[in-house]
Amino acid sequence: GKVFRAPVFDVEIVDRVGAGDAFAGGFLYGYLTKDVETGLQYGVALSALKQTNPGDLVWATKEECERVLAGAGLRIVR
């Protein structure tokens, strides 16, 4: 089998509720549009973004997730 790795993000946690759901959503998006490795990367990035805002929903866009993956930091622009 293959081993896939994803980046680790240093997150100042505001609220952890919903982070697993955000991971699942990001993973499914990346997996269905490309492959397992992309799914893992999107899942981790979206989960990290989710933990930076309160509540159980992630309010990040695909573009914000891609900026995180490109190394721009964990910031949701509103």
PyMOL Python script that loads the backbone (N, CA, C, O; Angstrom):
from pymol import cmd

cmd.read_pdbstr("""\
ATOM      1  N   GLY A   1       0.799  -1.171   0.000  1.00  0.00           N
ATOM      2  CA  GLY A   1       0.000   0.000   0.000  1.00  0.00           C
ATOM      3  C   GLY A   1       0.858   1.257   0.000  1.00  0.00           C
ATOM      4  O   GLY A   1       2.061   1.206   0.256  1.00  0.00           O
ATOM      5  N   LYS A   2       0.242   2.343  -0.281  1.00  0.00           N
ATOM      6  CA  LYS A   2       0.906   3.646  -0.302  1.00  0.00           C
ATOM      7  C   LYS A   2       0.681   4.379   1.005  1.00  0.00           C
ATOM      8  O   LYS A   2      -0.327   4.185   1.684  1.00  0.00           O
ATOM      9  N   VAL A   3       1.635   5.220   1.340  1.00  0.00           N
ATOM     10  CA  VAL A   3       1.521   6.101   2.498  1.00  0.00           C
ATOM     11  C   VAL A   3       1.409   7.528   1.970  1.00  0.00           C
ATOM     12  O   VAL A   3       2.228   7.965   1.162  1.00  0.00           O
ATOM     13  N   PHE A   4       0.409   8.236   2.425  1.00  0.00           N
ATOM     14  CA  PHE A   4       0.214   9.623   2.010  1.00  0.00           C
ATOM     15  C   PHE A   4       0.493  10.536   3.189  1.00  0.00           C
ATOM     16  O   PHE A   4       0.148  10.220   4.327  1.00  0.00           O
ATOM     17  N   ARG A   5       1.114  11.659   2.912  1.00  0.00           N
ATOM     18  CA  ARG A   5       1.421  12.635   3.954  1.00  0.00           C
ATOM     19  C   ARG A   5       0.777  13.969   3.590  1.00  0.00           C
ATOM     20  O   ARG A   5       0.617  14.317   2.420  1.00  0.00           O
ATOM     21  N   ALA A   6       0.420  14.693   4.631  1.00  0.00           N
ATOM     22  CA  ALA A   6      -0.185  16.014   4.440  1.00  0.00           C
ATOM     23  C   ALA A   6       0.542  17.002   5.330  1.00  0.00           C
ATOM     24  O   ALA A   6       1.169  16.606   6.312  1.00  0.00           O
ATOM     25  N   PRO A   7       0.466  18.285   4.999  1.00  0.00           N
ATOM     26  CA  PRO A   7       1.118  19.292   5.828  1.00  0.00           C
ATOM     27  C   PRO A   7       0.479  19.373   7.213  1.00  0.00           C
ATOM     28  O   PRO A   7      -0.688  19.028   7.402  1.00  0.00           O
ATOM     29  N   VAL A   8       1.267  19.834   8.162  1.00  0.00           N
ATOM     30  CA  VAL A   8       0.778  20.070   9.519  1.00  0.00           C
ATOM     31  C   VAL A   8       0.680  21.575   9.704  1.00  0.00           C
ATOM     32  O   VAL A   8       1.620  22.303   9.384  1.00  0.00           O
ATOM     33  N   PHE A   9      -0.437  22.042  10.211  1.00  0.00           N
ATOM     34  CA  PHE A   9      -0.642  23.468  10.404  1.00  0.00           C
ATOM     35  C   PHE A   9      -0.675  23.789  11.888  1.00  0.00           C
ATOM     36  O   PHE A   9      -1.348  23.111  12.664  1.00  0.00           O
ATOM     37  N   ASP A  10       0.053  24.824  12.279  1.00  0.00           N
ATOM     38  CA  ASP A  10       0.039  25.303  13.656  1.00  0.00           C
ATOM     39  C   ASP A  10      -1.185  26.201  13.797  1.00  0.00           C
ATOM     40  O   ASP A  10      -1.212  27.316  13.277  1.00  0.00           O
ATOM     41  N   VAL A  11      -2.188  25.709  14.498  1.00  0.00           N
ATOM     42  CA  VAL A  11      -3.484  26.383  14.564  1.00  0.00           C
ATOM     43  C   VAL A  11      -3.747  26.927  15.958  1.00  0.00           C
ATOM     44  O   VAL A  11      -3.579  26.217  16.950  1.00  0.00           O
ATOM     45  N   GLU A  12      -4.162  28.189  16.033  1.00  0.00           N
ATOM     46  CA  GLU A  12      -4.674  28.727  17.288  1.00  0.00           C
ATOM     47  C   GLU A  12      -6.158  28.368  17.320  1.00  0.00           C
ATOM     48  O   GLU A  12      -6.971  28.983  16.630  1.00  0.00           O
ATOM     49  N   ILE A  13      -6.497  27.374  18.124  1.00  0.00           N
ATOM     50  CA  ILE A  13      -7.847  26.816  18.112  1.00  0.00           C
ATOM     51  C   ILE A  13      -8.844  27.757  18.781  1.00  0.00           C
ATOM     52  O   ILE A  13      -8.673  28.164  19.930  1.00  0.00           O
ATOM     53  N   VAL A  14      -9.885  28.086  18.031  1.00  0.00           N
ATOM     54  CA  VAL A  14     -10.997  28.872  18.551  1.00  0.00           C
ATOM     55  C   VAL A  14     -12.136  27.918  18.921  1.00  0.00           C
ATOM     56  O   VAL A  14     -12.772  28.078  19.962  1.00  0.00           O
ATOM     57  N   ASP A  15     -12.388  26.933  18.067  1.00  0.00           N
ATOM     58  CA  ASP A  15     -13.463  25.965  18.300  1.00  0.00           C
ATOM     59  C   ASP A  15     -13.169  24.708  17.483  1.00  0.00           C
ATOM     60  O   ASP A  15     -13.005  24.775  16.265  1.00  0.00           O
ATOM     61  N   ARG A  16     -13.102  23.561  18.162  1.00  0.00           N
ATOM     62  CA  ARG A  16     -12.803  22.301  17.477  1.00  0.00           C
ATOM     63  C   ARG A  16     -14.039  21.629  16.897  1.00  0.00           C
ATOM     64  O   ARG A  16     -13.922  20.750  16.043  1.00  0.00           O
ATOM     65  N   VAL A  17     -15.217  22.030  17.348  1.00  0.00           N
ATOM     66  CA  VAL A  17     -16.450  21.387  16.890  1.00  0.00           C
ATOM     67  C   VAL A  17     -16.599  21.561  15.374  1.00  0.00           C
ATOM     68  O   VAL A  17     -16.530  22.679  14.864  1.00  0.00           O
ATOM     69  N   GLY A  18     -16.799  20.478  14.678  1.00  0.00           N
ATOM     70  CA  GLY A  18     -16.972  20.519  13.234  1.00  0.00           C
ATOM     71  C   GLY A  18     -15.700  20.279  12.449  1.00  0.00           C
ATOM     72  O   GLY A  18     -15.747  20.199  11.222  1.00  0.00           O
ATOM     73  N   ALA A  19     -14.554  20.161  13.123  1.00  0.00           N
ATOM     74  CA  ALA A  19     -13.286  19.977  12.412  1.00  0.00           C
ATOM     75  C   ALA A  19     -13.242  18.644  11.663  1.00  0.00           C
ATOM     76  O   ALA A  19     -12.705  18.569  10.558  1.00  0.00           O
ATOM     77  N   GLY A  20     -13.802  17.605  12.258  1.00  0.00           N
ATOM     78  CA  GLY A  20     -13.839  16.300  11.585  1.00  0.00           C
ATOM     79  C   GLY A  20     -14.740  16.315  10.367  1.00  0.00           C
ATOM     80  O   GLY A  20     -14.414  15.727   9.336  1.00  0.00           O
ATOM     81  N   ASP A  21     -15.869  16.987  10.486  1.00  0.00           N
ATOM     82  CA  ASP A  21     -16.774  17.126   9.344  1.00  0.00           C
ATOM     83  C   ASP A  21     -16.114  17.938   8.233  1.00  0.00           C
ATOM     84  O   ASP A  21     -16.266  17.624   7.053  1.00  0.00           O
ATOM     85  N   ALA A  22     -15.377  18.987   8.615  1.00  0.00           N
ATOM     86  CA  ALA A  22     -14.663  19.796   7.629  1.00  0.00           C
ATOM     87  C   ALA A  22     -13.606  18.951   6.922  1.00  0.00           C
ATOM     88  O   ALA A  22     -13.429  19.055   5.709  1.00  0.00           O
ATOM     89  N   PHE A  23     -12.900  18.108   7.694  1.00  0.00           N
ATOM     90  CA  PHE A  23     -11.914  17.219   7.080  1.00  0.00           C
ATOM     91  C   PHE A  23     -12.590  16.304   6.067  1.00  0.00           C
ATOM     92  O   PHE A  23     -12.107  16.143   4.947  1.00  0.00           O
ATOM     93  N   ALA A  24     -13.707  15.707   6.463  1.00  0.00           N
ATOM     94  CA  ALA A  24     -14.415  14.783   5.570  1.00  0.00           C
ATOM     95  C   ALA A  24     -14.850  15.482   4.285  1.00  0.00           C
ATOM     96  O   ALA A  24     -14.703  14.931   3.194  1.00  0.00           O
ATOM     97  N   GLY A  25     -15.383  16.690   4.416  1.00  0.00           N
ATOM     98  CA  GLY A  25     -15.811  17.435   3.238  1.00  0.00           C
ATOM     99  C   GLY A  25     -14.656  17.784   2.318  1.00  0.00           C
ATOM    100  O   GLY A  25     -14.754  17.634   1.100  1.00  0.00           O
ATOM    101  N   GLY A  26     -13.554  18.255   2.909  1.00  0.00           N
ATOM    102  CA  GLY A  26     -12.374  18.582   2.109  1.00  0.00           C
ATOM    103  C   GLY A  26     -11.786  17.357   1.443  1.00  0.00           C
ATOM    104  O   GLY A  26     -11.396  17.401   0.276  1.00  0.00           O
ATOM    105  N   PHE A  27     -11.723  16.257   2.189  1.00  0.00           N
ATOM    106  CA  PHE A  27     -11.191  15.013   1.624  1.00  0.00           C
ATOM    107  C   PHE A  27     -12.038  14.553   0.443  1.00  0.00           C
ATOM    108  O   PHE A  27     -11.506  14.231  -0.619  1.00  0.00           O
ATOM    109  N   LEU A  28     -13.342  14.524   0.626  1.00  0.00           N
ATOM    110  CA  LEU A  28     -14.218  14.063  -0.455  1.00  0.00           C
ATOM    111  C   LEU A  28     -14.105  14.947  -1.688  1.00  0.00           C
ATOM    112  O   LEU A  28     -14.104  14.449  -2.813  1.00  0.00           O
ATOM    113  N   TYR A  29     -14.009  16.262  -1.480  1.00  0.00           N
ATOM    114  CA  TYR A  29     -13.848  17.158  -2.626  1.00  0.00           C
ATOM    115  C   TYR A  29     -12.566  16.822  -3.391  1.00  0.00           C
ATOM    116  O   TYR A  29     -12.595  16.620  -4.605  1.00  0.00           O
ATOM    117  N   GLY A  30     -11.445  16.764  -2.674  1.00  0.00           N
ATOM    118  CA  GLY A  30     -10.173  16.489  -3.336  1.00  0.00           C
ATOM    119  C   GLY A  30     -10.114  15.118  -3.975  1.00  0.00           C
ATOM    120  O   GLY A  30      -9.577  14.964  -5.072  1.00  0.00           O
ATOM    121  N   TYR A  31     -10.658  14.127  -3.305  1.00  0.00           N
ATOM    122  CA  TYR A  31     -10.653  12.754  -3.821  1.00  0.00           C
ATOM    123  C   TYR A  31     -11.515  12.636  -5.074  1.00  0.00           C
ATOM    124  O   TYR A  31     -11.109  12.016  -6.057  1.00  0.00           O
ATOM    125  N   LEU A  32     -12.691  13.225  -5.035  1.00  0.00           N
ATOM    126  CA  LEU A  32     -13.601  13.104  -6.174  1.00  0.00           C
ATOM    127  C   LEU A  32     -13.174  13.941  -7.374  1.00  0.00           C
ATOM    128  O   LEU A  32     -13.521  13.615  -8.510  1.00  0.00           O
ATOM    129  N   THR A  33     -12.426  15.016  -7.135  1.00  0.00           N
ATOM    130  CA  THR A  33     -11.977  15.840  -8.259  1.00  0.00           C
ATOM    131  C   THR A  33     -10.598  15.447  -8.767  1.00  0.00           C
ATOM    132  O   THR A  33     -10.239  15.780  -9.897  1.00  0.00           O
ATOM    133  N   LYS A  34      -9.802  14.728  -7.930  1.00  0.00           N
ATOM    134  CA  LYS A  34      -8.466  14.355  -8.388  1.00  0.00           C
ATOM    135  C   LYS A  34      -8.050  12.982  -7.882  1.00  0.00           C
ATOM    136  O   LYS A  34      -8.157  11.999  -8.615  1.00  0.00           O
ATOM    137  N   ASP A  35      -7.571  12.895  -6.623  1.00  0.00           N
ATOM    138  CA  ASP A  35      -7.084  11.617  -6.100  1.00  0.00           C
ATOM    139  C   ASP A  35      -7.032  11.636  -4.574  1.00  0.00           C
ATOM    140  O   ASP A  35      -7.362  12.642  -3.945  1.00  0.00           O
ATOM    141  N   VAL A  36      -6.614  10.516  -3.985  1.00  0.00           N
ATOM    142  CA  VAL A  36      -6.579  10.381  -2.524  1.00  0.00           C
ATOM    143  C   VAL A  36      -5.639  11.397  -1.889  1.00  0.00           C
ATOM    144  O   VAL A  36      -5.979  12.001  -0.872  1.00  0.00           O
ATOM    145  N   GLU A  37      -4.466  11.592  -2.474  1.00  0.00           N
ATOM    146  CA  GLU A  37      -3.497  12.529  -1.897  1.00  0.00           C
ATOM    147  C   GLU A  37      -4.051  13.953  -1.865  1.00  0.00           C
ATOM    148  O   GLU A  37      -3.892  14.662  -0.872  1.00  0.00           O
ATOM    149  N   THR A  38      -4.690  14.361  -2.935  1.00  0.00           N
ATOM    150  CA  THR A  38      -5.310  15.684  -2.976  1.00  0.00           C
ATOM    151  C   THR A  38      -6.427  15.774  -1.945  1.00  0.00           C
ATOM    152  O   THR A  38      -6.591  16.802  -1.289  1.00  0.00           O
ATOM    153  N   GLY A  39      -7.184  14.710  -1.804  1.00  0.00           N
ATOM    154  CA  GLY A  39      -8.234  14.673  -0.795  1.00  0.00           C
ATOM    155  C   GLY A  39      -7.684  14.870   0.601  1.00  0.00           C
ATOM    156  O   GLY A  39      -8.255  15.613   1.399  1.00  0.00           O
ATOM    157  N   LEU A  40      -6.578  14.210   0.901  1.00  0.00           N
ATOM    158  CA  LEU A  40      -5.951  14.352   2.213  1.00  0.00           C
ATOM    159  C   LEU A  40      -5.507  15.793   2.445  1.00  0.00           C
ATOM    160  O   LEU A  40      -5.720  16.342   3.526  1.00  0.00           O
ATOM    161  N   GLN A  41      -4.898  16.402   1.443  1.00  0.00           N
ATOM    162  CA  GLN A  41      -4.425  17.779   1.584  1.00  0.00           C
ATOM    163  C   GLN A  41      -5.584  18.751   1.814  1.00  0.00           C
ATOM    164  O   GLN A  41      -5.518  19.599   2.704  1.00  0.00           O
ATOM    165  N   TYR A  42      -6.635  18.630   1.019  1.00  0.00           N
ATOM    166  CA  TYR A  42      -7.801  19.499   1.202  1.00  0.00           C
ATOM    167  C   TYR A  42      -8.461  19.251   2.554  1.00  0.00           C
ATOM    168  O   TYR A  42      -8.886  20.194   3.221  1.00  0.00           O
ATOM    169  N   GLY A  43      -8.549  17.997   2.957  1.00  0.00           N
ATOM    170  CA  GLY A  43      -9.162  17.678   4.242  1.00  0.00           C
ATOM    171  C   GLY A  43      -8.436  18.309   5.406  1.00  0.00           C
ATOM    172  O   GLY A  43      -9.060  18.900   6.287  1.00  0.00           O
ATOM    173  N   VAL A  44      -7.121  18.189   5.415  1.00  0.00           N
ATOM    174  CA  VAL A  44      -6.327  18.754   6.507  1.00  0.00           C
ATOM    175  C   VAL A  44      -6.414  20.282   6.507  1.00  0.00           C
ATOM    176  O   VAL A  44      -6.564  20.897   7.562  1.00  0.00           O
ATOM    177  N   ALA A  45      -6.319  20.887   5.332  1.00  0.00           N
ATOM    178  CA  ALA A  45      -6.373  22.353   5.251  1.00  0.00           C
ATOM    179  C   ALA A  45      -7.736  22.884   5.688  1.00  0.00           C
ATOM    180  O   ALA A  45      -7.808  23.860   6.434  1.00  0.00           O
ATOM    181  N   LEU A  46      -8.803  22.258   5.235  1.00  0.00           N
ATOM    182  CA  LEU A  46     -10.138  22.735   5.593  1.00  0.00           C
ATOM    183  C   LEU A  46     -10.421  22.525   7.076  1.00  0.00           C
ATOM    184  O   LEU A  46     -11.066  23.358   7.713  1.00  0.00           O
ATOM    185  N   SER A  47      -9.945  21.424   7.620  1.00  0.00           N
ATOM    186  CA  SER A  47     -10.104  21.172   9.054  1.00  0.00           C
ATOM    187  C   SER A  47      -9.360  22.222   9.874  1.00  0.00           C
ATOM    188  O   SER A  47      -9.872  22.708  10.882  1.00  0.00           O
ATOM    189  N   ALA A  48      -8.157  22.567   9.440  1.00  0.00           N
ATOM    190  CA  ALA A  48      -7.382  23.595  10.145  1.00  0.00           C
ATOM    191  C   ALA A  48      -8.094  24.943  10.078  1.00  0.00           C
ATOM    192  O   ALA A  48      -8.178  25.654  11.080  1.00  0.00           O
ATOM    193  N   LEU A  49      -8.606  25.296   8.899  1.00  0.00           N
ATOM    194  CA  LEU A  49      -9.344  26.553   8.761  1.00  0.00           C
ATOM    195  C   LEU A  49     -10.572  26.571   9.661  1.00  0.00           C
ATOM    196  O   LEU A  49     -10.873  27.593  10.278  1.00  0.00           O
ATOM    197  N   LYS A  50     -11.277  25.459   9.738  1.00  0.00           N
ATOM    198  CA  LYS A  50     -12.485  25.389  10.569  1.00  0.00           C
ATOM    199  C   LYS A  50     -12.185  25.729  12.017  1.00  0.00           C
ATOM    200  O   LYS A  50     -12.975  26.410  12.671  1.00  0.00           O
ATOM    201  N   GLN A  51     -11.064  25.268  12.521  1.00  0.00           N
ATOM    202  CA  GLN A  51     -10.737  25.462  13.929  1.00  0.00           C
ATOM    203  C   GLN A  51     -10.399  26.905  14.277  1.00  0.00           C
ATOM    204  O   GLN A  51     -10.256  27.237  15.454  1.00  0.00           O
ATOM    205  N   THR A  52     -10.270  27.765  13.275  1.00  0.00           N
ATOM    206  CA  THR A  52      -9.940  29.168  13.533  1.00  0.00           C
ATOM    207  C   THR A  52     -11.170  30.050  13.702  1.00  0.00           C
ATOM    208  O   THR A  52     -11.035  31.246  13.960  1.00  0.00           O
ATOM    209  N   ASN A  53     -12.379  29.479  13.563  1.00  0.00           N
ATOM    210  CA  ASN A  53     -13.585  30.282  13.764  1.00  0.00           C
ATOM    211  C   ASN A  53     -14.593  29.533  14.628  1.00  0.00           C
ATOM    212  O   ASN A  53     -14.614  28.302  14.635  1.00  0.00           O
ATOM    213  N   PRO A  54     -15.429  30.272  15.356  1.00  0.00           N
ATOM    214  CA  PRO A  54     -16.383  29.627  16.266  1.00  0.00           C
ATOM    215  C   PRO A  54     -17.557  28.995  15.521  1.00  0.00           C
ATOM    216  O   PRO A  54     -17.872  29.361  14.388  1.00  0.00           O
ATOM    217  N   GLY A  55     -18.182  28.050  16.183  1.00  0.00           N
ATOM    218  CA  GLY A  55     -19.359  27.405  15.612  1.00  0.00           C
ATOM    219  C   GLY A  55     -19.012  26.071  14.981  1.00  0.00           C
ATOM    220  O   GLY A  55     -17.850  25.669  14.933  1.00  0.00           O
ATOM    221  N   ASP A  56     -20.035  25.395  14.500  1.00  0.00           N
ATOM    222  CA  ASP A  56     -19.820  24.055  13.972  1.00  0.00           C
ATOM    223  C   ASP A  56     -19.764  23.994  12.450  1.00  0.00           C
ATOM    224  O   ASP A  56     -19.722  22.903  11.880  1.00  0.00           O
ATOM    225  N   LEU A  57     -19.763  25.136  11.789  1.00  0.00           N
ATOM    226  CA  LEU A  57     -19.662  25.173  10.332  1.00  0.00           C
ATOM    227  C   LEU A  57     -18.347  25.806   9.914  1.00  0.00           C
ATOM    228  O   LEU A  57     -17.826  26.698  10.584  1.00  0.00           O
ATOM    229  N   VAL A  58     -17.822  25.329   8.798  1.00  0.00           N
ATOM    230  CA  VAL A  58     -16.616  25.950   8.252  1.00  0.00           C
ATOM    231  C   VAL A  58     -17.064  26.987   7.220  1.00  0.00           C
ATOM    232  O   VAL A  58     -17.825  26.679   6.302  1.00  0.00           O
ATOM    233  N   TRP A  59     -16.584  28.203   7.385  1.00  0.00           N
ATOM    234  CA  TRP A  59     -16.979  29.292   6.500  1.00  0.00           C
ATOM    235  C   TRP A  59     -15.827  29.675   5.584  1.00  0.00           C
ATOM    236  O   TRP A  59     -15.551  30.860   5.397  1.00  0.00           O
ATOM    237  N   ALA A  60     -15.157  28.694   5.016  1.00  0.00           N
ATOM    238  CA  ALA A  60     -14.028  28.947   4.123  1.00  0.00           C
ATOM    239  C   ALA A  60     -14.414  28.572   2.696  1.00  0.00           C
ATOM    240  O   ALA A  60     -15.211  27.662   2.470  1.00  0.00           O
ATOM    241  N   THR A  61     -13.841  29.281   1.755  1.00  0.00           N
ATOM    242  CA  THR A  61     -14.078  28.982   0.344  1.00  0.00           C
ATOM    243  C   THR A  61     -12.986  28.051  -0.177  1.00  0.00           C
ATOM    244  O   THR A  61     -11.970  27.826   0.481  1.00  0.00           O
ATOM    245  N   LYS A  62     -13.218  27.527  -1.353  1.00  0.00           N
ATOM    246  CA  LYS A  62     -12.214  26.689  -2.013  1.00  0.00           C
ATOM    247  C   LYS A  62     -10.927  27.488  -2.217  1.00  0.00           C
ATOM    248  O   LYS A  62      -9.831  26.959  -2.032  1.00  0.00           O
ATOM    249  N   GLU A  63     -11.057  28.745  -2.593  1.00  0.00           N
ATOM    250  CA  GLU A  63      -9.883  29.583  -2.829  1.00  0.00           C
ATOM    251  C   GLU A  63      -9.091  29.794  -1.541  1.00  0.00           C
ATOM    252  O   GLU A  63      -7.860  29.784  -1.566  1.00  0.00           O
ATOM    253  N   GLU A  64      -9.782  29.985  -0.414  1.00  0.00           N
ATOM    254  CA  GLU A  64      -9.093  30.144   0.867  1.00  0.00           C
ATOM    255  C   GLU A  64      -8.362  28.863   1.246  1.00  0.00           C
ATOM    256  O   GLU A  64      -7.248  28.908   1.766  1.00  0.00           O
ATOM    257  N   CYS A  65      -8.979  27.743   0.989  1.00  0.00           N
ATOM    258  CA  CYS A  65      -8.343  26.451   1.258  1.00  0.00           C
ATOM    259  C   CYS A  65      -7.091  26.293   0.390  1.00  0.00           C
ATOM    260  O   CYS A  65      -6.061  25.823   0.872  1.00  0.00           O
ATOM    261  N   GLU A  66      -7.173  26.675  -0.855  1.00  0.00           N
ATOM    262  CA  GLU A  66      -6.023  26.580  -1.758  1.00  0.00           C
ATOM    263  C   GLU A  66      -4.906  27.528  -1.346  1.00  0.00           C
ATOM    264  O   GLU A  66      -3.732  27.197  -1.511  1.00  0.00           O
ATOM    265  N   ARG A  67      -5.244  28.700  -0.812  1.00  0.00           N
ATOM    266  CA  ARG A  67      -4.211  29.617  -0.309  1.00  0.00           C
ATOM    267  C   ARG A  67      -3.480  28.999   0.876  1.00  0.00           C
ATOM    268  O   ARG A  67      -2.264  29.143   0.997  1.00  0.00           O
ATOM    269  N   VAL A  68      -4.211  28.314   1.749  1.00  0.00           N
ATOM    270  CA  VAL A  68      -3.578  27.627   2.883  1.00  0.00           C
ATOM    271  C   VAL A  68      -2.614  26.568   2.360  1.00  0.00           C
ATOM    272  O   VAL A  68      -1.488  26.461   2.844  1.00  0.00           O
ATOM    273  N   LEU A  69      -3.044  25.797   1.389  1.00  0.00           N
ATOM    274  CA  LEU A  69      -2.188  24.748   0.826  1.00  0.00           C
ATOM    275  C   LEU A  69      -0.963  25.329   0.124  1.00  0.00           C
ATOM    276  O   LEU A  69       0.079  24.677   0.048  1.00  0.00           O
ATOM    277  N   ALA A  70      -1.087  26.550  -0.389  1.00  0.00           N
ATOM    278  CA  ALA A  70       0.039  27.205  -1.055  1.00  0.00           C
ATOM    279  C   ALA A  70       0.987  27.873  -0.064  1.00  0.00           C
ATOM    280  O   ALA A  70       2.025  28.406  -0.455  1.00  0.00           O
ATOM    281  N   GLY A  71       0.627  27.843   1.231  1.00  0.00           N
ATOM    282  CA  GLY A  71       1.515  28.393   2.250  1.00  0.00           C
ATOM    283  C   GLY A  71       1.203  29.810   2.679  1.00  0.00           C
ATOM    284  O   GLY A  71       2.029  30.457   3.322  1.00  0.00           O
ATOM    285  N   ALA A  72       0.016  30.308   2.333  1.00  0.00           N
ATOM    286  CA  ALA A  72      -0.332  31.692   2.664  1.00  0.00           C
ATOM    287  C   ALA A  72      -0.819  31.875   4.094  1.00  0.00           C
ATOM    288  O   ALA A  72      -1.064  33.006   4.515  1.00  0.00           O
ATOM    289  N   GLY A  73      -0.961  30.806   4.842  1.00  0.00           N
ATOM    290  CA  GLY A  73      -1.392  30.925   6.237  1.00  0.00           C
ATOM    291  C   GLY A  73      -2.864  30.632   6.423  1.00  0.00           C
ATOM    292  O   GLY A  73      -3.630  30.518   5.467  1.00  0.00           O
ATOM    293  N   LEU A  74      -3.232  30.515   7.681  1.00  0.00           N
ATOM    294  CA  LEU A  74      -4.606  30.157   8.046  1.00  0.00           C
ATOM    295  C   LEU A  74      -5.435  31.405   8.270  1.00  0.00           C
ATOM    296  O   LEU A  74      -5.613  31.852   9.403  1.00  0.00           O
ATOM    297  N   ARG A  75      -5.934  31.959   7.194  1.00  0.00           N
ATOM    298  CA  ARG A  75      -6.722  33.181   7.323  1.00  0.00           C
ATOM    299  C   ARG A  75      -7.928  33.102   6.406  1.00  0.00           C
ATOM    300  O   ARG A  75      -7.813  32.832   5.211  1.00  0.00           O
ATOM    301  N   ILE A  76      -9.085  33.344   6.997  1.00  0.00           N
ATOM    302  CA  ILE A  76     -10.308  33.417   6.215  1.00  0.00           C
ATOM    303  C   ILE A  76     -10.593  34.893   5.981  1.00  0.00           C
ATOM    304  O   ILE A  76     -10.678  35.674   6.929  1.00  0.00           O
ATOM    305  N   VAL A  77     -10.739  35.268   4.731  1.00  0.00           N
ATOM    306  CA  VAL A  77     -10.942  36.670   4.373  1.00  0.00           C
ATOM    307  C   VAL A  77     -12.434  36.945   4.278  1.00  0.00           C
ATOM    308  O   VAL A  77     -13.155  36.255   3.558  1.00  0.00           O
ATOM    309  N   ARG A  78     -12.892  37.950   5.003  1.00  0.00           N
ATOM    310  CA  ARG A  78     -14.304  38.344   4.957  1.00  0.00           C
ATOM    311  C   ARG A  78     -14.413  39.810   4.658  1.00  0.00           C
ATOM    312  O   ARG A  78     -15.520  40.343   4.576  1.00  0.00           O
TER     313      ARG A  78
END
""", "prot")
cmd.dss("prot")
cmd.show_as("cartoon", "prot")
cmd.util.cbc("prot")
cmd.orient("prot")
